[in-house]
Amino acid sequence: MTINKKQVIKLMIELNTNTLQKAALKAGISEKTARKYRKQALSDKKPETFPRVNPNPFEAHWHEVVEMLERAPEIQALTIITYLAEKYPKLYKINQKRSMQRRVKAWRAENGSNKSVIFRQHLSPGRQSQSDWTHMGDLKITINGQKFDHLLFHFMLPYSGFETVMICQSESFETLTRGFEQAVLQLGGLAYEHRTDNLTAATQKMGNDRVFTQRWMEFLKHYGVQPSRNNPGVSHENGSIEKSHHILKTAITQHLILRQSHDFKNLEDYQYFIDKIKNKRNFARLEKIAEEMKTLRSLPDKQFNEAIILSVRVSPSSTIQILGITYSVPSRLIGAWLKAIVLRYEIILMYGNKKLLSLPRLEAGALIDYRHIIDSLLRKPGAFESYQYRSYLYPNISFRKAYDALQSSALTSYNKRYLELLHLAKMYGEEQISLIIDCLLEAAELPIKATILLIIEEKAASTAQTVKVVQPNLQDYDQLHQFREIA
């Protein structure tokens, strides 16, 4: 009787759970033939082999290594081998680092403490949005040649991957709320919950824990969104946005390489560059975004716009302090108490019931307008050299170049000469003076007041139009008057 391959396989399977007699019966072969195949299968098995174990080169002092690992579990293998090499220079060398790393890794696998387990979450459409800031200093972005220290406010939906990006300069409540609003307006809907890190813009310390601030809770209540946060020190609980930070910055880096420049003409140009990258990434997720859009909540009729009203006094430096930011005001207001109405993007200054001026609201730094203080500085030019806000008195790159040119010249009063340029900008317009400065520097001439005034006068004379005034004939008037009397 011929035995086929299927019968042999059937026999081998049945032998795992049955006796030889039953297995042979089920396979349809004789018991004698089944015994032959079983014997052959057993003889074909390779002998069990065991990995070769090298002797521990640190065996003589391994007890010291174990003591160090138990006392300080975070200690590194390099630190341990350095310690042994210094203590026993005849026995150990620094180049045994790799061997020590393997031994330490094996010891920790057998005796180390348990590690924190990351539990992957099921992502549901419309359930959650996340946001966080990421620092951009390592990308070395410049605006018009000047170093631009900044952050990106990054908002995303973990399910679909939809994201928005906003350039900002601080991790403040204002950038958090503005970034959130811009994101949901672009999205056109709201997730049930919004998750953040334990940032001070949204949380505050209470005892040993952190709780949401009243302002943040009121803001999200306006939008009908539940606030949530990850536990302190557990950043991976906000893992979707953290991972997306890395991928986004990698994409920006690659596009900068293609662009062959990290410099941008202005902030709007840079934001446009970022938005193009963001839009491409969102375009690749259109299908899942459309799916998630069906589950999102509707936006409220109005945006949240919490106004803060403060009473501030103008200092002798002609400045005011609003929420930690310094703003300059006209020097005529020194000593006066003003009412500041602080809106999301604007600060309105009132004296009594009269509006004096409106200032853009800043996130960080200071807002010093040279027009407010230039008259006083001209009377005290020596104060400019060490002025606390001197860096803010270069309205643009042309004025910075003008100052550098004056400083490197033989003029001893270069500070006063530069202040005269600022005064001219106040009188004749910043744009016109900047243009004249650029022309003079290009011609290798110093931009000084007398030269600039001469150019302004020549320009005015060349564009002046002669107006001819015709003397009226009074007899024509008398004649007209006579006709009126007759009528």
Kinemage of the C-alpha trace (Angstrom):
@kinemage 1
@onewidth
@group {chain A} dominant
@subgroup {mainchain}
@vectorlist {calphas} color= white
{ca met a 1} P 0.000 0.000 0.000
{ca thr a 2} L 1.346 3.397 -1.031
{ca ile a 3} L 1.448 6.090 1.661
{ca asn a 4} L 1.040 9.679 0.410
{ca lys a 5} L 2.372 12.892 1.921
{ca lys a 6} L -1.024 14.010 3.248
{ca gln a 7} L -1.339 10.804 5.286
{ca val a 8} L 2.089 11.330 6.844
{ca ile a 9} L 1.240 14.925 7.787
{ca lys a 10} L -2.087 13.758 9.249
{ca leu a 11} L -0.236 11.130 11.280
{ca met a 12} L 2.249 13.656 12.692
{ca ile a 13} L -0.594 15.978 13.729
{ca glu a 14} L -2.611 13.222 15.402
{ca leu a 15} L 0.437 11.925 17.306
{ca asn a 16} L 0.489 15.196 19.245
{ca thr a 17} L -2.827 14.309 20.967
{ca asn a 18} L -3.440 10.564 20.447
{ca thr a 19} L -1.784 7.210 20.901
{ca leu a 20} L 0.108 5.601 18.038
{ca gln a 21} L -2.747 3.162 17.391
{ca lys a 22} L -5.440 5.894 17.167
{ca ala a 23} L -3.205 8.224 15.126
{ca ala a 24} L -2.505 5.443 12.607
{ca leu a 25} L -6.195 4.654 12.342
{ca lys a 26} L -7.133 8.295 11.688
{ca ala a 27} L -4.344 8.672 9.110
{ca gly a 28} L -5.492 5.473 7.313
{ca ile a 29} L -2.200 3.559 7.637
{ca ser a 30} L -1.054 0.486 9.555
{ca glu a 31} L 0.328 0.693 13.091
{ca lys a 32} L 3.653 -0.760 11.944
{ca thr a 33} L 4.048 1.897 9.215
{ca ala a 34} L 3.053 4.647 11.672
{ca arg a 35} L 5.738 3.475 14.115
{ca lys a 36} L 8.342 3.674 11.321
{ca tyr a 37} L 7.411 7.272 10.440
{ca arg a 38} L 7.369 8.337 14.105
{ca lys a 39} L 10.859 6.916 14.638
{ca gln a 40} L 12.131 8.654 11.510
{ca ala a 41} L 10.672 12.018 12.657
{ca leu a 42} L 12.344 11.735 16.043
{ca ser a 43} L 15.733 10.927 14.517
{ca asp a 44} L 15.472 13.954 12.170
{ca lys a 45} L 15.262 16.435 15.081
{ca lys a 46} L 18.386 18.513 15.605
{ca pro a 47} L 19.911 18.433 19.076
{ca glu a 48} L 18.966 21.457 21.172
{ca thr a 49} L 21.669 24.108 21.188
{ca phe a 50} L 22.338 26.803 23.770
{ca pro a 51} L 23.897 30.221 23.183
{ca arg a 52} L 27.509 30.582 24.167
{ca val a 53} L 27.894 32.541 27.401
{ca asn a 54} L 31.027 34.640 27.739
{ca pro a 55} L 32.514 34.980 31.204
{ca asn a 56} L 31.790 38.257 32.981
{ca pro a 57} L 34.987 40.383 32.717
{ca phe a 58} L 33.826 42.393 35.741
{ca glu a 59} L 33.092 39.360 37.932
{ca ala a 60} L 35.730 40.264 40.545
{ca his a 61} L 34.030 43.581 41.324
{ca trp a 62} L 30.518 42.939 40.031
{ca his a 63} L 29.143 43.270 43.557
{ca glu a 64} L 30.252 46.927 43.492
{ca val a 65} L 28.464 47.441 40.176
{ca val a 66} L 25.267 45.919 41.579
{ca glu a 67} L 25.458 48.179 44.645
{ca met a 68} L 25.744 51.217 42.375
{ca leu a 69} L 22.793 50.085 40.234
{ca glu a 70} L 20.604 49.442 43.266
{ca arg a 71} L 21.551 52.732 44.895
{ca ala a 72} L 21.086 54.841 41.726
{ca pro a 73} L 19.054 52.958 39.063
{ca glu a 74} L 19.519 55.815 36.558
{ca ile a 75} L 23.337 55.533 36.576
{ca gln a 76} L 24.882 55.009 33.135
{ca ala a 77} L 27.239 52.227 32.111
{ca leu a 78} L 29.861 54.795 31.042
{ca thr a 79} L 29.873 56.247 34.568
{ca ile a 80} L 30.348 52.772 36.060
{ca ile a 81} L 33.231 51.728 33.793
{ca thr a 82} L 34.902 55.114 34.337
{ca tyr a 83} L 34.689 54.530 38.095
{ca leu a 84} L 36.163 51.002 37.816
{ca ala a 85} L 38.945 52.112 35.455
{ca glu a 86} L 39.992 54.861 37.862
{ca lys a 87} L 39.812 52.611 40.942
{ca tyr a 88} L 41.365 49.499 39.324
{ca pro a 89} L 43.470 50.820 36.411
{ca lys a 90} L 45.324 47.503 35.965
{ca leu a 91} L 42.082 45.512 35.543
{ca tyr a 92} L 39.704 47.749 33.599
{ca lys a 93} L 39.840 50.229 30.712
{ca ile a 94} L 37.387 52.837 29.403
{ca asn a 95} L 37.199 50.980 26.078
{ca gln a 96} L 35.231 48.224 27.879
{ca lys a 97} L 32.207 50.533 27.784
{ca arg a 98} L 30.239 48.374 25.310
{ca ser a 99} L 30.783 45.250 27.409
{ca met a 100} L 29.624 47.091 30.527
{ca gln a 101} L 26.546 48.405 28.686
{ca arg a 102} L 25.544 44.846 27.739
{ca arg a 103} L 26.030 43.586 31.314
{ca val a 104} L 24.088 46.492 32.817
{ca lys a 105} L 21.278 46.052 30.281
{ca ala a 106} L 21.017 42.350 31.121
{ca trp a 107} L 21.020 43.080 34.887
{ca arg a 108} L 18.238 45.646 34.510
{ca ala a 109} L 16.156 43.253 32.401
{ca glu a 110} L 16.349 40.678 35.214
{ca asn a 111} L 16.473 42.857 38.355
{ca gly a 112} L 15.476 46.394 37.318
{ca ser a 113} L 12.318 48.180 38.389
{ca asn a 114} L 9.183 48.111 36.272
{ca lys a 115} L 8.847 50.848 33.675
{ca ser a 116} L 5.853 53.012 32.865
{ca val a 117} L 3.583 51.375 30.310
{ca ile a 118} L 2.120 53.488 27.486
{ca phe a 119} L -1.432 52.416 26.701
{ca arg a 120} L -2.328 53.164 23.094
{ca gln a 121} L -5.702 54.874 22.906
{ca his a 122} L -8.586 54.298 20.526
{ca leu a 123} L -9.121 57.565 18.664
{ca ser a 124} L -12.718 58.604 18.074
{ca pro a 125} L -13.722 61.301 15.558
{ca gly a 126} L -14.788 64.587 17.143
{ca arg a 127} L -13.854 63.543 20.659
{ca gln a 128} L -10.733 65.607 21.279
{ca ser a 129} L -8.493 68.413 20.007
{ca gln a 130} L -4.990 69.090 21.344
{ca ser a 131} L -2.667 72.088 21.364
{ca asp a 132} L 0.815 72.992 22.525
{ca trp a 133} L 3.742 75.278 21.673
{ca thr a 134} L 6.985 74.197 20.048
{ca his a 135} L 10.202 76.249 20.092
{ca met a 136} L 11.738 77.072 16.696
{ca gly a 137} L 15.162 78.397 17.699
{ca asp a 138} L 17.045 75.426 16.232
{ca leu a 139} L 15.745 76.268 12.723
{ca lys a 140} L 17.603 79.638 12.786
{ca ile a 141} L 14.817 81.642 11.105
{ca thr a 142} L 15.582 85.319 10.330
{ca ile a 143} L 13.262 88.173 9.342
{ca asn a 144} L 14.891 90.715 7.019
{ca gly a 145} L 18.307 89.498 8.199
{ca gln a 146} L 17.499 89.773 11.902
{ca lys a 147} L 17.393 86.731 14.206
{ca phe a 148} L 13.772 85.804 14.955
{ca asp a 149} L 13.237 84.013 18.271
{ca his a 150} L 9.739 82.568 18.262
{ca leu a 151} L 7.439 79.641 18.880
{ca leu a 152} L 4.705 77.954 16.895
{ca phe a 153} L 1.291 77.391 18.459
{ca his a 154} L 0.252 74.009 17.125
{ca phe a 155} L -3.388 72.792 17.162
{ca met a 156} L -4.535 69.403 15.903
{ca leu a 157} L -7.273 66.772 15.909
{ca pro a 158} L -5.707 63.382 16.813
{ca tyr a 159} L -8.252 61.341 14.826
{ca ser a 160} L -7.976 63.021 11.411
{ca gly a 161} L -4.646 64.811 11.874
{ca phe a 162} L -6.118 68.205 10.908
{ca glu a 163} L -3.728 70.913 12.129
{ca thr a 164} L -3.214 74.673 12.244
{ca val a 165} L -0.059 76.614 13.040
{ca met a 166} L 0.324 80.164 14.366
{ca ile a 167} L 3.573 82.097 14.885
{ca cys a 168} L 3.873 83.617 18.363
{ca gln a 169} L 6.519 84.727 20.842
{ca ser a 170} L 5.330 83.513 24.235
{ca glu a 171} L 3.363 80.769 25.958
{ca ser a 172} L 0.653 83.118 27.212
{ca phe a 173} L -3.087 82.958 27.760
{ca glu a 174} L -3.505 85.374 24.854
{ca thr a 175} L -1.641 83.183 22.338
{ca leu a 176} L -3.395 80.083 23.661
{ca thr a 177} L -6.880 81.545 23.169
{ca arg a 178} L -6.035 83.307 19.907
{ca gly a 179} L -4.473 80.143 18.482
{ca phe a 180} L -7.478 78.069 19.568
{ca glu a 181} L -9.941 80.531 18.020
{ca gln a 182} L -8.054 80.744 14.734
{ca ala a 183} L -7.935 76.951 14.583
{ca val a 184} L -11.629 76.289 15.211
{ca leu a 185} L -12.617 79.073 12.804
{ca gln a 186} L -10.511 77.447 10.070
{ca leu a 187} L -11.924 74.044 10.980
{ca gly a 188} L -15.503 75.266 11.209
{ca gly a 189} L -16.385 73.166 14.247
{ca leu a 190} L -15.481 72.091 17.787
{ca ala a 191} L -14.409 68.802 19.346
{ca tyr a 192} L -16.029 67.712 22.617
{ca glu a 193} L -12.788 68.120 24.616
{ca his a 194} L -9.568 70.132 24.319
{ca arg a 195} L -6.366 68.791 25.858
{ca thr a 196} L -3.302 70.817 26.851
{ca asp a 197} L -0.135 70.278 28.805
{ca asn a 198} L 0.106 71.686 32.358
{ca leu a 199} L 0.999 75.102 30.980
{ca thr a 200} L 0.730 78.157 33.235
{ca ala a 201} L -1.468 79.881 30.645
{ca ala a 202} L -4.280 77.427 31.436
{ca thr a 203} L -3.456 75.893 34.837
{ca gln a 204} L -2.292 77.026 38.245
{ca lys a 205} L -0.724 75.237 41.201
{ca met a 206} L -3.069 74.311 44.047
{ca gly a 207} L -1.438 72.282 46.796
{ca asn a 208} L 0.416 69.373 45.199
{ca asp a 209} L -1.729 69.450 42.078
{ca arg a 210} L -2.518 71.795 39.207
{ca val a 211} L -6.032 72.991 38.380
{ca phe a 212} L -7.484 74.956 35.484
{ca thr a 213} L -7.561 78.743 35.808
{ca gln a 214} L -10.908 80.502 35.928
{ca arg a 215} L -10.114 82.422 32.735
{ca trp a 216} L -9.379 79.243 30.758
{ca met a 217} L -12.518 77.516 32.020
{ca glu a 218} L -14.658 80.540 31.122
{ca phe a 219} L -13.071 80.704 27.682
{ca leu a 220} L -13.819 77.041 26.874
{ca lys a 221} L -17.279 77.311 28.458
{ca his a 222} L -18.056 80.019 25.895
{ca tyr a 223} L -17.309 77.441 23.172
{ca gly a 224} L -18.959 74.526 24.978
{ca val a 225} L -15.704 72.553 25.124
{ca gln a 226} L -14.499 70.466 28.079
{ca pro a 227} L -10.924 71.236 29.263
{ca ser a 228} L -8.529 68.362 29.951
{ca arg a 229} L -4.830 68.077 30.685
{ca asn a 230} L -2.216 65.375 31.003
{ca asn a 231} L -0.750 64.477 34.378
{ca pro a 232} L 2.322 66.517 35.439
{ca gly a 233} L 5.516 65.065 33.991
{ca val a 234} L 3.672 62.662 31.674
{ca ser a 235} L 3.982 64.402 28.315
{ca his a 236} L 3.091 61.286 26.301
{ca glu a 237} L -0.521 61.687 27.492
{ca asn a 238} L -0.566 64.584 25.022
{ca gly a 239} L 1.282 62.308 22.618
{ca ser a 240} L -0.498 63.068 19.353
{ca ile a 241} L 0.519 66.740 19.380
{ca glu a 242} L 4.030 65.925 20.653
{ca lys a 243} L 4.621 63.514 17.769
{ca ser a 244} L 3.087 65.968 15.324
{ca his a 245} L 5.514 68.686 16.523
{ca his a 246} L 8.451 66.579 15.400
{ca ile a 247} L 6.915 65.675 12.021
{ca leu a 248} L 5.908 69.305 11.336
{ca lys a 249} L 9.368 70.697 12.179
{ca thr a 250} L 10.954 68.042 9.980
{ca ala a 251} L 8.681 69.099 7.091
{ca ile a 252} L 9.541 72.775 7.644
{ca thr a 253} L 13.266 71.937 7.707
{ca gln a 254} L 12.999 70.056 4.400
{ca his a 255} L 11.131 72.922 2.730
{ca leu a 256} L 13.754 75.383 3.997
{ca ile a 257} L 16.426 73.243 2.327
{ca leu a 258} L 14.495 73.391 -0.956
{ca arg a 259} L 13.995 77.134 -0.505
{ca gln a 260} L 17.771 77.535 0.057
{ca ser a 261} L 17.219 80.318 2.586
{ca his a 262} L 16.066 80.681 6.200
{ca asp a 263} L 15.469 84.421 5.793
{ca phe a 264} L 12.049 85.976 5.153
{ca lys a 265} L 11.136 89.487 4.056
{ca asn a 266} L 8.608 89.965 6.866
{ca leu a 267} L 6.430 88.068 9.311
{ca glu a 268} L 3.585 87.738 6.809
{ca asp a 269} L 5.954 86.108 4.308
{ca tyr a 270} L 7.062 83.589 6.937
{ca gln a 271} L 3.481 82.796 8.022
{ca tyr a 272} L 2.541 82.250 4.358
{ca phe a 273} L 5.441 79.781 4.041
{ca ile a 274} L 4.259 77.887 7.146
{ca asp a 275} L 0.632 77.887 5.957
{ca lys a 276} L 1.587 76.375 2.590
{ca ile a 277} L 3.249 73.442 4.365
{ca lys a 278} L 0.291 73.048 6.725
{ca asn a 279} L -2.211 73.103 3.852
{ca lys a 280} L -0.322 70.372 1.981
{ca arg a 281} L -0.341 68.192 5.086
{ca asn a 282} L -4.065 68.756 5.634
{ca phe a 283} L -4.820 68.028 1.965
{ca ala a 284} L -3.420 64.511 2.404
{ca arg a 285} L -5.953 63.928 5.225
{ca leu a 286} L -9.093 65.246 3.502
{ca glu a 287} L -10.967 61.951 3.700
{ca lys a 288} L -10.559 61.542 7.470
{ca ile a 289} L -11.118 65.277 8.055
{ca ala a 290} L -14.429 65.048 6.185
{ca glu a 291} L -15.385 62.067 8.323
{ca glu a 292} L -14.523 63.935 11.530
{ca met a 293} L -16.308 67.109 10.434
{ca lys a 294} L -19.619 65.240 10.646
{ca thr a 295} L -19.117 64.713 14.404
{ca leu a 296} L -17.957 68.222 15.361
{ca arg a 297} L -20.098 70.687 17.300
{ca ser a 298} L -21.190 74.017 15.844
{ca leu a 299} L -19.355 77.246 16.643
{ca pro a 300} L -21.100 79.878 18.802
{ca asp a 301} L -22.435 83.033 17.150
{ca lys a 302} L -19.754 85.253 18.724
{ca gln a 303} L -16.056 84.924 19.487
{ca phe a 304} L -14.880 85.146 23.064
{ca asn a 305} L -13.537 88.638 23.742
{ca glu a 306} L -12.799 89.175 27.399
{ca ala a 307} L -11.897 92.822 28.068
{ca ile a 308} L -9.608 93.702 30.978
{ca ile a 309} L -9.865 97.236 32.373
{ca leu a 310} L -6.811 98.578 34.214
{ca ser a 311} L -5.783 101.884 35.746
{ca val a 312} L -2.185 102.755 34.865
{ca arg a 313} L 0.055 105.728 35.602
{ca val a 314} L 2.506 107.132 33.068
{ca ser a 315} L 6.038 106.912 34.490
{ca pro a 316} L 8.706 109.643 34.221
{ca ser a 317} L 10.134 107.507 31.373
{ca ser a 318} L 6.930 108.179 29.398
{ca thr a 319} L 5.957 104.492 29.618
{ca ile a 320} L 3.173 102.405 31.124
{ca gln a 321} L 3.127 98.774 32.268
{ca ile a 322} L 0.235 96.573 31.124
{ca leu a 323} L 0.222 92.885 32.093
{ca gly a 324} L 4.015 92.872 32.337
{ca ile a 325} L 4.621 94.566 28.957
{ca thr a 326} L 6.076 98.079 28.614
{ca tyr a 327} L 4.438 100.557 26.212
{ca ser a 328} L 5.543 104.119 25.467
{ca val a 329} L 3.045 107.002 25.334
{ca pro a 330} L 3.420 110.697 24.412
{ca ser a 331} L 5.563 112.493 27.000
{ca arg a 332} L 2.847 115.089 27.636
{ca leu a 333} L 1.059 112.348 29.631
{ca ile a 334} L 3.863 111.821 32.186
{ca gly a 335} L 2.337 111.562 35.650
{ca ala a 336} L -1.234 111.111 34.378
{ca trp a 337} L -3.496 108.204 35.345
{ca leu a 338} L -5.009 106.476 32.297
{ca lys a 339} L -7.673 103.844 31.883
{ca ala a 340} L -6.451 100.935 29.756
{ca ile a 341} L -9.073 98.744 28.075
{ca val a 342} L -7.156 95.576 27.186
{ca leu a 343} L -8.759 93.623 24.348
{ca arg a 344} L -7.544 90.532 22.563
{ca tyr a 345} L -5.395 92.307 19.980
{ca glu a 346} L -5.625 95.942 21.025
{ca ile a 347} L -5.180 98.272 24.006
{ca ile a 348} L -7.296 101.422 24.142
{ca leu a 349} L -6.013 104.229 26.399
{ca met a 350} L -8.573 106.625 27.834
{ca tyr a 351} L -8.185 109.844 29.821
{ca gly a 352} L -11.506 110.334 31.556
{ca asn a 353} L -14.099 109.554 28.898
{ca lys a 354} L -11.880 110.573 25.990
{ca lys a 355} L -9.955 108.085 23.877
{ca leu a 356} L -6.300 109.137 23.567
{ca leu a 357} L -4.744 106.410 21.445
{ca ser a 358} L -4.875 102.762 20.495
{ca leu a 359} L -1.893 100.391 20.770
{ca pro a 360} L -1.408 96.890 19.384
{ca arg a 361} L -1.301 94.357 22.208
{ca leu a 362} L 2.003 92.509 22.538
{ca glu a 363} L 2.733 89.054 23.879
{ca ala a 364} L 6.298 89.803 24.986
{ca gly a 365} L 9.030 92.444 24.868
{ca ala a 366} L 8.133 96.150 24.739
{ca leu a 367} L 6.545 98.675 22.376
{ca ile a 368} L 8.588 101.890 22.318
{ca asp a 369} L 7.613 104.510 19.710
{ca tyr a 370} L 10.475 106.951 19.060
{ca arg a 371} L 7.931 109.633 18.181
{ca his a 372} L 6.832 109.738 21.829
{ca ile a 373} L 10.280 110.465 23.268
{ca ile a 374} L 12.522 111.826 20.513
{ca asp a 375} L 12.087 115.474 21.492
{ca ser a 376} L 13.341 114.779 25.022
{ca leu a 377} L 16.160 112.568 23.758
{ca leu a 378} L 17.411 115.335 21.486
{ca arg a 379} L 17.729 117.573 24.545
{ca lys a 380} L 19.557 114.785 26.432
{ca pro a 381} L 21.466 112.870 23.727
{ca gly a 382} L 23.834 111.353 26.284
{ca ala a 383} L 20.961 109.253 27.632
{ca phe a 384} L 20.730 107.301 24.364
{ca glu a 385} L 24.005 105.386 24.865
{ca ser a 386} L 22.728 103.372 27.846
{ca tyr a 387} L 18.980 103.711 27.310
{ca gln a 388} L 17.153 100.604 28.533
{ca tyr a 389} L 15.047 100.374 25.360
{ca arg a 390} L 17.659 101.587 22.921
{ca ser a 391} L 17.266 98.517 20.685
{ca tyr a 392} L 13.649 99.562 20.002
{ca leu a 393} L 14.764 102.924 18.556
{ca tyr a 394} L 15.848 101.490 15.208
{ca pro a 395} L 12.563 101.587 13.237
{ca asn a 396} L 13.988 99.454 10.430
{ca ile a 397} L 17.245 98.124 9.000
{ca ser a 398} L 17.992 101.437 7.229
{ca phe a 399} L 18.168 103.303 10.539
{ca arg a 400} L 20.334 100.556 12.059
{ca lys a 401} L 22.783 100.888 9.143
{ca ala a 402} L 22.734 104.670 9.529
{ca tyr a 403} L 23.661 104.406 13.205
{ca asp a 404} L 26.491 101.960 12.462
{ca ala a 405} L 27.842 104.273 9.743
{ca leu a 406} L 27.747 107.302 12.062
{ca gln a 407} L 29.362 105.361 14.917
{ca ser a 408} L 32.236 104.172 12.728
{ca ser a 409} L 32.842 107.690 11.370
{ca ala a 410} L 35.106 110.328 12.857
{ca leu a 411} L 32.126 112.188 14.308
{ca thr a 412} L 32.259 112.389 18.104
{ca ser a 413} L 28.578 113.284 18.443
{ca tyr a 414} L 27.273 110.304 16.475
{ca asn a 415} L 24.497 109.595 19.018
{ca lys a 416} L 23.046 113.080 18.583
{ca arg a 417} L 23.438 112.836 14.802
{ca tyr a 418} L 21.404 109.619 14.831
{ca leu a 419} L 18.711 111.122 17.064
{ca glu a 420} L 18.394 113.947 14.544
{ca leu a 421} L 17.534 111.324 11.918
{ca leu a 422} L 14.741 109.986 14.152
{ca his a 423} L 13.432 113.517 14.585
{ca leu a 424} L 13.425 113.981 10.821
{ca ala a 425} L 11.470 110.709 10.513
{ca lys a 426} L 8.891 112.091 12.924
{ca met a 427} L 8.638 115.358 10.965
{ca tyr a 428} L 8.824 114.146 7.353
{ca gly a 429} L 7.766 110.506 7.551
{ca glu a 430} L 9.763 107.359 8.261
{ca glu a 431} L 9.459 105.957 4.745
{ca gln a 432} L 10.903 109.061 3.055
{ca ile a 433} L 13.844 109.345 5.467
{ca ser a 434} L 14.599 105.616 5.137
{ca leu a 435} L 14.773 105.957 1.357
{ca ile a 436} L 17.150 108.942 1.560
{ca ile a 437} L 19.354 107.116 4.105
{ca asp a 438} L 19.641 104.107 1.771
{ca cys a 439} L 20.611 106.356 -1.167
{ca leu a 440} L 23.271 108.181 0.855
{ca leu a 441} L 24.800 104.986 2.228
{ca glu a 442} L 24.875 103.488 -1.265
{ca ala a 443} L 26.759 106.580 -2.410
{ca ala a 444} L 29.185 106.167 0.541
{ca glu a 445} L 27.961 109.393 2.151
{ca leu a 446} L 27.108 109.886 5.808
{ca pro a 447} L 23.378 110.326 6.487
{ca ile a 448} L 23.398 113.567 8.449
{ca lys a 449} L 20.591 116.046 9.050
{ca ala a 450} L 21.904 118.867 6.840
{ca thr a 451} L 22.353 116.595 3.821
{ca ile a 452} L 18.920 115.014 4.205
{ca leu a 453} L 17.196 118.386 4.585
{ca leu a 454} L 18.932 119.613 1.419
{ca ile a 455} L 17.660 116.559 -0.500
{ca ile a 456} L 14.126 117.098 0.821
{ca glu a 457} L 14.189 120.775 -0.232
{ca glu a 458} L 15.521 119.929 -3.709
{ca lys a 459} L 12.866 117.289 -4.134
{ca ala a 460} L 10.143 119.703 -3.056
{ca ala a 461} L 11.417 122.373 -5.468
{ca ser a 462} L 11.518 119.966 -8.411
{ca thr a 463} L 7.948 118.839 -7.837
{ca ala a 464} L 6.509 122.284 -7.012
{ca gln a 465} L 3.919 123.616 -9.472
{ca thr a 466} L 3.533 127.293 -10.372
{ca val a 467} L 0.011 128.495 -9.699
{ca lys a 468} L -1.050 131.563 -11.700
{ca val a 469} L -3.666 133.723 -9.985
{ca val a 470} L -5.694 135.946 -12.372
{ca gln a 471} L -6.786 139.255 -10.887
{ca pro a 472} L -10.589 139.554 -11.347
{ca asn a 473} L -12.049 142.517 -13.202
{ca leu a 474} L -14.330 144.388 -10.803
{ca gln a 475} L -16.247 146.041 -13.681
{ca asp a 476} L -17.569 142.594 -14.642
{ca tyr a 477} L -18.960 142.266 -11.135
{ca asp a 478} L -20.592 145.745 -11.292
{ca gln a 479} L -22.199 144.902 -14.593
{ca leu a 480} L -23.570 141.636 -13.218
{ca his a 481} L -24.941 143.525 -10.211
{ca gln a 482} L -26.776 145.995 -12.523
{ca phe a 483} L -28.440 143.124 -14.412
{ca arg a 484} L -29.638 141.688 -11.100
{ca glu a 485} L -31.216 145.026 -10.070
{ca ile a 486} L -33.069 145.296 -13.388
{ca ala a 487} L -34.339 141.755 -13.000
